[in-house]
Amino acid sequence: MEECLTKPLTPAFSGCLVDAPACTFAVRFGFSYLCEHPRHREFHPDAAATGHEVDHNALYRALKESRRSVYLSKIKQLIEDLEQGA
């Protein structure tokens, strides 16, 4: 969990700021992931010793948009493949 970063959302969970989270505490929520780790608030960029300022709102939005874009690209490719009879 040394690479974990979160954006606090509620007392129960935070938004995961890791590009492709693989831990068991990351729960898919639309195009985002929620962190349900018991210490999720400690992974906030302001709390973590990152050495530089992190705009967690911008990072959260960017990750969400990136995941959305990848998803839509895959759906588009699937539709094209189906139309070509692949």
PyMOL commands that set and color helices and strands:
alter all, ss='L'
color gray80, all
select helices_A, chain A and resi 40-43+56-83
alter helices_A, ss='H'
color red, helices_A
select strands_A, chain A and resi 6-8+14-16+26-29+32-35
alter strands_A, ss='S'
color yellow, strands_A
deselect
rebuild
show_as cartoon
